[in-house]
Amino acid sequence: MRIRAAIAVPAVSAAAAALLLAAPQSQAAPGHAAPARCAEKSLTLRAKADSHDPTLVRVGVTNRSTHACVVDRVPTVTFGGLDGAALPVPQGGTGTYRLGAGKTGHAALRTIVDPADPEVRRADSVTVAASASQWGRTFTAVQLGTGRDVRVWEPVTTWWQPTAAAADRALGVS
């Protein structure tokens, strides 16, 4: 049996039309296009473990271009030799984050909740990308300051935030 594709145009009620017209179109000012995706070559990525808690890694992305651009709302964080990526906190990490020219976005990463957990895994590096479509930058455990390896189990990362303190608060770090 063949199935035909059909396009149906539902009737739009006046209330639904009013809601659509009232919805904000973007963060851009009227008459201006929304910022484009940040080119990977225009970004600088940084990552460093907290000196008192090697399971807490602070991540930053700086837009070195002269124009605002957008990256994914949540950094993509993967761990060398291990499957999977850090999950976003809070959930629902789809969307974008606007980086002004010369501005930095901050995120906090918790690699493991309980370092004594018997299911802990060890990775030799962490790769951070500002967008899932980019290669990102790989940081060795030594570069991060976590010792010989990065201990990983159920890692989580915050959305990009305007300050490191805001990223810490989003992760629940005091």
Backbone hydrogen bonds, N-H to C=O, Kabsch-Sander energy under -0.5 kcal/mol:
donor,donor_aa,acceptor,acceptor_aa,energy
4,R,2,R,-0.5
8,A,6,A,-0.6
13,S,11,A,-0.6
17,A,13,S,-2.5
18,A,14,A,-2.2
19,L,15,A,-2.1
20,L,16,A,-2.3
21,L,17,A,-2.2
22,A,18,A,-1.8
23,A,19,L,-1.2
32,H,29,A,-2.2
38,C,70,V,-2.7
42,S,39,A,-1.8
43,L,40,E,-1.6
44,T,62,T,-2.0
46,R,60,G,-2.5
48,K,58,R,-2.0
49,A,144,L,-3.1
50,D,53,D,-0.8
50,D,56,L,-3.1
56,L,53,D,-2.1
57,V,55,T,-0.6
57,V,109,L,-3.0
58,R,48,K,-2.9
59,V,107,A,-3.0
60,G,46,R,-2.3
61,V,105,G,-2.2
62,T,44,T,-2.4
63,N,103,K,-2.6
64,R,42,S,-3.4
64,R,62,T,-0.8
69,C,99,L,-2.2
70,V,36,A,-2.2
71,V,97,Y,-2.2
72,D,130,A,-1.0
73,R,95,G,-2.1
76,T,129,A,-2.7
77,V,75,P,-0.7
78,T,127,T,-2.4
79,F,84,G,-0.6
80,G,125,S,-1.8
82,L,79,F,-2.5
86,A,77,V,-2.3
87,L,155,P,-2.3
89,V,157,T,-2.3
97,Y,71,V,-2.7
99,L,69,C,-3.4
100,G,98,R,-0.6
102,G,63,N,-1.9
103,K,100,G,-2.2
105,G,61,V,-2.8
106,H,161,Q,-2.9
107,A,59,V,-2.5
109,L,57,V,-2.8
110,R,156,V,-2.8
111,T,55,T,-2.7
111,T,109,L,-0.6
113,V,153,W,-0.6
117,D,114,D,-2.5
120,V,117,D,-1.6
121,R,152,V,-2.9
123,A,150,V,-2.2
126,V,139,F,-2.5
127,T,78,T,-2.7
128,V,137,R,-2.6
129,A,76,T,-2.3
134,Q,131,S,-2.1
137,R,128,V,-2.7
139,F,126,V,-3.2
141,A,124,D,-2.0
144,L,140,T,-2.3
145,G,141,A,-1.7
146,T,141,A,-2.3
147,G,141,A,-0.5
150,V,123,A,-3.1
151,R,149,D,-0.5
152,V,121,R,-3.0
153,W,111,T,-2.5
156,V,110,R,-2.2
157,T,87,L,-2.8
158,T,108,A,-2.2
159,W,89,V,-0.8
160,W,73,R,-2.7
161,Q,106,H,-2.7
167,A,163,T,-1.7
168,D,164,A,-2.5
169,R,165,A,-2.4
170,A,166,A,-2.2
171,L,167,A,-1.4
172,G,168,D,-0.8
172,G,169,R,-0.8
173,V,168,D,-3.1
